[in-house]
Amino acid sequence: MRLGEIDKLYRDKRVLYERAIRQVRECISDIIKDFSVEGLFRVSGVEQRLKSLDSLKRKAYDKSIPKDQIFEKITDVAGIRIIVNNLSDIHKLVEKIKASSKIHYDETSYEDKIAMPLETGYRAIHLIVYVEVEFKGTTHKIPCEIQVHTLLQNSWAILTHYDIYKQSNELPAIIQKLSIRFADQLAVLDKIAQDIRDELSREIEPAGIVEDKEPLTKQSIGFIFYELFGNKPQEYELQSALNELKDAGLSRVKDLKRHLPKEEVRTRLDTLHRKFFGGWAIDDIDTLIWGTKVMVTGNRAYAEFVEKIKSEWQDIERIARSEALSELPETIEKLVEDLIDAREVDVGFLEALRELGGVSECKFCRQDIFEPYQAYEALCDYYSKESNELLDLLNDMYANGIVECEDSSHSGLCLHCAHLLYSDNT
């Protein structure tokens, strides 16, 4: 296979890997939504990347992989990195990923680089999953590598990536030793952070007997919580509840018992929470706190609760938008320069463009589709500046099929759906 043929093959397969990344990320997002709200694990961020053609060629050379077998032998062309807070979050999340029915986990791919760090000190869990991608009437089984790191493991990877990983064959011995020492120190801090997490998450045993005349304490609230919901709350939750209930004017056990939320109050709070949090159910501790506040102050508490969850959701959206837009350079001139230098369109650029409203969805499959003038207007609005050179580049991307495009004859449809809907054989 000649060099130019590899470039063409990469361009042809790129859309498959982009769709695979999208499907895996959507699956992971669903897992996070379903289980993080229950306190099962805490995720700080999800990142994605598509290996550049140069990286693929370099890896194929290092691994002695024939050029015509690159996409069969290299399974991390598409990749997703998940950053969690603590060590305990990693294995809980990984088990949910393995059990998902939306992706196919390759049992032979699991690598525990926390138990057995690399020589450089790198730590993470790696695994490969496969998704089925439909394109032009054909189903393709595409691999995607998932890496799961703690915040501190990810910090080490970021800080050392270009200085160590990219030059691992040229590093002097002292740098290698310092790299390992640095990683080991962060591993110790990871264990300390886990100890803190374990202590904060420690469940409070409900008190055996609670008299109505007793003052409200974490233990007495824990007893009532257990009777109401049938599970043991964590210490930090009870401290929060104690503070909130005292602010609401409750000082004794009898006050809380008298104002415990009725079923209709709990249902309404849950409905409100699901409305603003995309279907996520309210957790039990918020049900106790805000349900009690409603029983004490009425509709004013509902209004306060709505403002609270709206603010929390806006923070989530703000962080997500900030992460997506961080992929864009500071100026439109630098964007043009980057697009000229790049041999392919970076996934991060498309994520940012999606956040700006620069892509639309196929009316049938909901796949993102690219239209150059829509993308151009969104970018000009973002930079508050126009650039004819940028418009030319976006038109080239469209004309050369580098990105998933709208069918020119059928507005609102991707090429695949337009083919299926309007083909004489369909």
C-alpha positions as semicolon CSV with decimal commas, in nm:
position;residue;x (nm);y (nm);z (nm)
1;M;0,000;0,000;0,000
2;R;0,145;0,336;-0,105
3;L;0,160;0,634;0,129
4;G;-0,113;0,826;-0,053
5;E;-0,344;0,527;-0,026
6;I;-0,310;0,532;0,354
7;D;-0,413;0,897;0,357
8;K;-0,722;0,818;0,151
9;L;-0,811;0,515;0,364
10;Y;-0,784;0,729;0,676
11;R;-1,018;0,990;0,530
12;D;-1,264;0,718;0,429
13;K;-1,265;0,556;0,772
14;R;-1,267;0,876;0,970
15;V;-1,646;0,913;0,964
16;L;-1,682;0,559;1,105
17;Y;-1,453;0,636;1,398
18;E;-1,621;0,969;1,464
19;R;-1,958;0,796;1,484
20;A;-1,809;0,527;1,707
21;I;-1,673;0,789;1,947
22;R;-2,013;0,957;1,953
23;Q;-2,194;0,631;2,033
24;V;-1,950;0,531;2,307
25;R;-1,958;0,876;2,462
26;E;-2,338;0,877;2,464
27;C;-2,334;0,539;2,635
28;I;-2,089;0,663;2,897
29;S;-2,296;0,977;2,951
30;D;-2,602;0,760;3,015
31;I;-2,408;0,548;3,264
32;I;-2,285;0,857;3,446
33;K;-2,634;1,006;3,462
34;D;-2,790;0,684;3,584
35;F;-2,543;0,606;3,859
36;S;-2,349;0,917;3,965
37;V;-2,665;1,078;4,101
38;E;-2,696;0,778;4,332
39;G;-2,350;0,849;4,466
40;L;-2,204;0,534;4,313
41;F;-1,915;0,724;4,156
42;R;-1,808;1,079;4,082
43;V;-1,690;1,177;3,736
44;S;-1,495;1,499;3,682
45;G;-1,473;1,496;3,305
46;V;-1,494;1,301;2,980
47;E;-1,260;1,372;2,690
48;Q;-1,237;1,220;2,344
49;R;-0,983;1,209;2,067
50;L;-0,921;1,058;1,729
51;K;-0,564;0,960;1,652
52;S;-0,411;1,175;1,383
53;L;-0,279;1,011;1,068
54;D;0,078;1,091;1,173
55;S;0,023;0,921;1,511
56;L;-0,117;0,613;1,339
57;K;0,179;0,591;1,103
58;R;0,421;0,634;1,394
59;K;0,250;0,364;1,599
60;A;0,239;0,128;1,300
61;Y;0,613;0,183;1,250
62;D;0,694;0,130;1,620
63;K;0,483;-0,190;1,634
64;S;0,598;-0,318;1,291
65;I;0,238;-0,323;1,168
66;P;0,199;-0,345;0,789
67;K;0,037;-0,035;0,642
68;D;-0,256;-0,229;0,501
69;Q;-0,335;-0,371;0,849
70;I;-0,331;-0,047;1,048
71;F;-0,706;-0,037;1,109
72;E;-0,723;-0,409;1,187
73;K;-0,431;-0,416;1,433
74;I;-0,458;-0,074;1,602
75;T;-0,763;-0,063;1,830
76;D;-0,715;0,280;1,986
77;V;-0,774;0,497;1,678
78;A;-1,080;0,625;1,861
79;G;-1,032;0,698;2,227
80;I;-1,220;0,829;2,528
81;R;-1,067;0,934;2,858
82;I;-1,280;0,946;3,172
83;I;-1,149;1,136;3,473
84;V;-1,299;1,037;3,807
85;N;-1,239;1,180;4,151
86;N;-1,103;0,887;4,348
87;L;-0,963;0,537;4,318
88;S;-1,289;0,378;4,432
89;D;-1,473;0,548;4,145
90;I;-1,260;0,375;3,881
91;H;-1,360;0,013;3,930
92;K;-1,727;0,094;3,995
93;L;-1,747;0,286;3,668
94;V;-1,552;0,024;3,473
95;E;-1,787;-0,251;3,589
96;K;-2,087;-0,052;3,464
97;I;-1,915;0,001;3,128
98;K;-1,841;-0,371;3,096
99;A;-2,205;-0,456;3,172
100;S;-2,359;-0,207;2,927
101;S;-2,576;-0,358;2,656
102;K;-2,506;-0,066;2,420
103;I;-2,139;-0,150;2,368
104;H;-1,946;-0,476;2,335
105;Y;-1,662;-0,515;2,585
106;D;-1,352;-0,705;2,473
107;E;-1,259;-0,914;2,777
108;T;-0,906;-0,971;2,650
109;S;-0,833;-0,597;2,635
110;Y;-0,848;-0,511;3,007
111;E;-0,525;-0,356;3,138
112;D;-0,487;-0,255;3,502
113;K;-0,204;-0,005;3,488
114;I;-0,279;0,104;3,843
115;A;-0,192;-0,234;3,994
116;M;0,100;-0,261;3,749
117;P;0,212;0,091;3,645
118;L;0,423;0,143;3,334
119;E;0,795;0,201;3,374
120;T;0,738;0,576;3,342
121;G;0,491;0,574;3,633
122;Y;0,178;0,600;3,417
123;R;-0,136;0,470;3,591
124;A;-0,486;0,410;3,453
125;I;-0,733;0,140;3,356
126;H;-0,753;0,067;2,982
127;L;-1,013;-0,140;2,798
128;I;-1,146;-0,175;2,445
129;V;-1,514;-0,171;2,351
130;Y;-1,676;-0,216;2,011
131;V;-1,982;-0,046;1,867
132;E;-2,175;-0,118;1,550
133;V;-2,174;0,179;1,314
134;E;-2,415;0,201;1,023
135;F;-2,283;0,377;0,715
136;K;-2,415;0,367;0,359
137;G;-2,618;0,054;0,421
138;T;-2,332;-0,140;0,580
139;T;-2,270;-0,224;0,947
140;H;-1,912;-0,178;1,070
141;K;-1,778;-0,305;1,403
142;I;-1,549;-0,026;1,526
143;P;-1,321;-0,041;1,833
144;C;-1,280;0,241;2,082
145;E;-1,031;0,254;2,367
146;I;-1,154;0,375;2,705
147;Q;-0,906;0,505;2,963
148;V;-1,015;0,575;3,320
149;H;-0,796;0,793;3,542
150;T;-0,828;0,963;3,878
151;L;-0,782;1,339;3,888
152;L;-0,426;1,298;4,015
153;Q;-0,337;1,028;3,761
154;N;-0,468;1,253;3,487
155;S;-0,270;1,547;3,624
156;W;0,049;1,341;3,601
157;A;-0,036;1,240;3,243
158;I;-0,100;1,601;3,140
159;L;0,212;1,739;3,308
160;T;0,446;1,474;3,169
161;H;0,291;1,394;2,830
162;Y;0,514;1,600;2,604
163;D;0,822;1,600;2,826
164;I;0,827;1,227;2,896
165;Y;0,586;1,019;2,689
166;K;0,672;1,179;2,355
167;Q;1,046;1,143;2,421
168;S;1,052;0,819;2,620
169;N;1,333;0,669;2,408
170;E;1,562;0,968;2,450
171;L;1,527;1,048;2,821
172;P;1,830;1,036;3,053
173;A;1,807;0,795;3,346
174;I;1,763;1,072;3,605
175;I;1,452;1,204;3,429
176;Q;1,302;0,856;3,421
177;K;1,367;0,820;3,795
178;L;1,211;1,160;3,867
179;S;0,910;1,070;3,656
180;I;0,853;0,751;3,854
181;R;0,904;0,932;4,184
182;F;0,656;1,200;4,080
183;A;0,398;0,936;3,986
184;D;0,455;0,744;4,309
185;Q;0,405;1,058;4,520
186;L;0,075;1,130;4,344
187;A;-0,027;0,766;4,400
188;V;0,025;0,817;4,774
189;L;-0,187;1,133;4,759
190;D;-0,453;0,936;4,571
191;K;-0,471;0,692;4,862
192;I;-0,497;0,979;5,111
193;A;-0,775;1,136;4,903
194;Q;-0,950;0,799;4,906
195;D;-0,918;0,782;5,286
196;I;-1,080;1,125;5,311
197;R;-1,356;1,016;5,074
198;D;-1,416;0,697;5,274
199;E;-1,440;0,891;5,599
200;L;-1,677;1,149;5,453
201;S;-1,886;0,874;5,297
202;R;-1,905;0,672;5,616
203;E;-2,260;0,570;5,687
204;I;-2,406;0,677;6,018
205;E;-2,571;0,400;6,212
206;P;-2,924;0,507;6,308
207;A;-2,976;0,574;6,677
208;G;-3,157;0,298;6,862
209;I;-3,416;0,515;7,032
210;V;-3,498;0,879;6,957
211;E;-3,718;1,077;7,195
212;D;-3,935;1,357;7,056
213;K;-3,797;1,605;7,307
214;E;-3,435;1,546;7,202
215;P;-3,255;1,815;7,002
216;L;-3,190;1,752;6,635
217;T;-2,850;1,587;6,579
218;K;-2,693;1,397;6,291
219;Q;-2,774;1,073;6,473
220;S;-3,140;1,157;6,528
221;I;-3,184;1,274;6,169
222;G;-3,015;0,951;6,058
223;F;-3,271;0,749;6,253
224;I;-3,565;0,931;6,095
225;F;-3,400;0,913;5,751
226;Y;-3,360;0,535;5,786
227;E;-3,722;0,494;5,888
228;L;-3,838;0,706;5,594
229;F;-3,618;0,570;5,314
230;G;-3,481;0,239;5,441
231;N;-3,113;0,316;5,386
232;K;-2,829;0,460;5,590
233;P;-2,721;0,815;5,503
234;Q;-2,362;0,930;5,484
235;E;-2,215;1,164;5,741
236;Y;-2,169;1,463;5,512
237;E;-2,533;1,430;5,399
238;L;-2,653;1,438;5,759
239;Q;-2,439;1,741;5,836
240;S;-2,595;1,921;5,540
241;A;-2,944;1,817;5,652
242;L;-2,879;1,932;6,007
243;N;-2,766;2,277;5,889
244;E;-3,059;2,320;5,649
245;L;-3,325;2,202;5,894
246;K;-3,197;2,427;6,169
247;D;-3,206;2,720;5,926
248;A;-3,570;2,628;5,863
249;G;-3,641;2,674;6,234
250;L;-3,647;2,309;6,345
251;S;-3,461;2,241;6,666
252;R;-3,604;1,918;6,813
253;V;-3,689;1,570;6,690
254;K;-4,061;1,636;6,734
255;D;-4,035;1,937;6,499
256;L;-3,892;1,722;6,221
257;K;-4,141;1,440;6,276
258;R;-4,430;1,689;6,259
259;H;-4,310;1,829;5,925
260;L;-4,199;1,516;5,739
261;P;-4,290;1,547;5,368
262;K;-4,614;1,393;5,247
263;E;-4,616;1,168;4,942
264;E;-4,755;1,439;4,712
265;V;-4,478;1,676;4,821
266;R;-4,209;1,415;4,752
267;T;-4,362;1,342;4,412
268;R;-4,372;1,709;4,314
269;L;-4,011;1,764;4,417
270;D;-3,902;1,461;4,215
271;T;-4,099;1,585;3,912
272;L;-3,933;1,926;3,932
273;H;-3,587;1,771;3,966
274;R;-3,640;1,543;3,667
275;K;-3,762;1,838;3,459
276;F;-3,447;2,043;3,510
277;F;-3,196;1,755;3,531
278;G;-3,292;1,565;3,219
279;G;-3,487;1,289;3,393
280;W;-3,256;1,239;3,692
281;A;-3,448;1,151;4,008
282;I;-3,407;1,359;4,323
283;D;-3,190;1,194;4,587
284;D;-3,329;1,097;4,927
285;I;-3,142;1,355;5,133
286;D;-3,278;1,641;4,919
287;T;-3,624;1,489;4,946
288;L;-3,596;1,502;5,324
289;I;-3,449;1,854;5,337
290;W;-3,667;2,024;5,078
291;G;-3,978;1,821;5,152
292;T;-3,955;1,930;5,513
293;K;-3,899;2,290;5,407
294;V;-4,212;2,275;5,193
295;M;-4,411;2,145;5,489
296;V;-4,278;2,438;5,697
297;T;-4,292;2,729;5,450
298;G;-4,515;2,607;5,166
299;N;-4,471;2,729;4,807
300;R;-4,178;2,953;4,897
301;A;-3,967;2,638;4,948
302;Y;-4,071;2,506;4,606
303;A;-3,952;2,831;4,449
304;E;-3,619;2,812;4,636
305;F;-3,575;2,450;4,529
306;V;-3,635;2,535;4,164
307;E;-3,379;2,816;4,180
308;K;-3,129;2,579;4,340
309;I;-3,158;2,305;4,079
310;K;-3,168;2,553;3,791
311;S;-2,845;2,705;3,919
312;E;-2,684;2,361;3,955
313;W;-2,785;2,262;3,603
314;Q;-2,659;2,590;3,461
315;D;-2,324;2,523;3,628
316;I;-2,312;2,181;3,462
317;E;-2,395;2,333;3,122
318;R;-2,144;2,612;3,173
319;I;-1,866;2,366;3,252
320;A;-1,958;2,149;2,952
321;R;-1,963;2,454;2,723
322;S;-1,633;2,579;2,862
323;E;-1,470;2,239;2,803
324;A;-1,599;2,224;2,446
325;L;-1,498;2,581;2,356
326;S;-1,153;2,537;2,512
327;E;-1,071;2,341;2,195
328;L;-1,095;2,661;1,988
329;P;-0,793;2,893;1,953
330;E;-0,817;3,248;2,085
331;T;-0,846;3,422;1,747
332;I;-1,012;3,348;1,416
333;E;-0,674;3,396;1,245
334;K;-0,523;3,119;1,459
335;L;-0,822;2,896;1,380
336;V;-0,762;2,944;1,008
337;E;-0,393;2,869;1,058
338;D;-0,470;2,549;1,254
339;L;-0,720;2,427;0,994
340;I;-0,468;2,486;0,715
341;D;-0,192;2,301;0,903
342;A;-0,414;2,010;1,008
343;R;-0,439;1,710;0,781
344;E;-0,780;1,626;0,918
345;V;-1,057;1,786;1,123
346;D;-1,003;1,742;1,495
347;V;-1,287;1,589;1,693
348;G;-1,248;1,867;1,950
349;F;-1,313;2,128;1,681
350;L;-1,637;1,954;1,586
351;E;-1,741;1,937;1,955
352;A;-1,686;2,311;1,989
353;L;-1,873;2,376;1,665
354;R;-2,164;2,168;1,796
355;E;-2,172;2,373;2,116
356;L;-2,189;2,695;1,912
357;G;-2,480;2,565;1,705
358;G;-2,261;2,530;1,399
359;V;-2,394;2,187;1,308
360;S;-2,747;2,052;1,277
361;E;-2,900;1,708;1,325
362;C;-3,026;1,465;1,063
363;K;-3,404;1,458;1,094
364;F;-3,407;1,077;1,104
365;C;-3,091;0,932;1,263
366;R;-3,005;1,244;1,472
367;Q;-2,646;1,228;1,346
368;D;-2,472;1,567;1,341
369;I;-2,446;1,701;0,989
370;F;-2,219;1,976;0,866
371;E;-2,323;2,269;0,651
372;P;-2,043;2,520;0,582
373;Y;-2,244;2,844;0,598
374;Q;-2,410;2,746;0,926
375;A;-2,067;2,662;1,069
376;Y;-1,921;2,985;0,934
377;E;-2,192;3,205;1,086
378;A;-2,156;3,033;1,426
379;L;-1,777;3,084;1,428
380;C;-1,803;3,445;1,314
381;D;-2,051;3,513;1,594
382;Y;-1,813;3,352;1,844
383;Y;-1,511;3,553;1,730
384;S;-1,712;3,866;1,639
385;K;-1,519;3,874;1,317
386;E;-1,550;3,748;0,959
387;S;-1,290;3,568;0,748
388;N;-1,326;3,479;0,382
389;E;-1,035;3,239;0,421
390;L;-1,225;3,050;0,692
391;L;-1,532;3,025;0,470
392;D;-1,318;2,881;0,190
393;L;-1,173;2,621;0,427
394;L;-1,516;2,518;0,553
395;N;-1,641;2,486;0,197
396;D;-1,340;2,267;0,117
397;M;-1,423;2,044;0,415
398;Y;-1,775;2,007;0,278
399;A;-1,670;1,949;-0,083
400;N;-1,407;1,689;0,007
401;G;-1,637;1,495;0,242
402;I;-1,397;1,534;0,535
403;V;-1,688;1,569;0,776
404;E;-2,038;1,419;0,784
405;C;-2,236;1,647;0,553
406;E;-2,593;1,726;0,470
407;D;-2,717;1,567;0,149
408;S;-2,710;1,840;-0,115
409;S;-3,045;1,731;-0,264
410;H;-3,233;1,666;0,062
411;S;-3,218;1,937;0,326
412;G;-3,200;1,813;0,684
413;L;-3,080;1,463;0,598
414;C;-2,736;1,307;0,621
415;L;-2,603;1,132;0,313
416;H;-2,681;0,787;0,451
417;C;-3,046;0,858;0,540
418;A;-3,104;1,037;0,212
419;H;-2,969;0,733;0,029
420;L;-3,193;0,497;0,227
421;L;-3,508;0,708;0,191
422;Y;-3,479;0,797;-0,173
423;S;-3,300;0,501;-0,324
424;D;-3,499;0,312;-0,585
425;N;-3,409;-0,010;-0,405
426;T;-3,548;0,103;-0,068
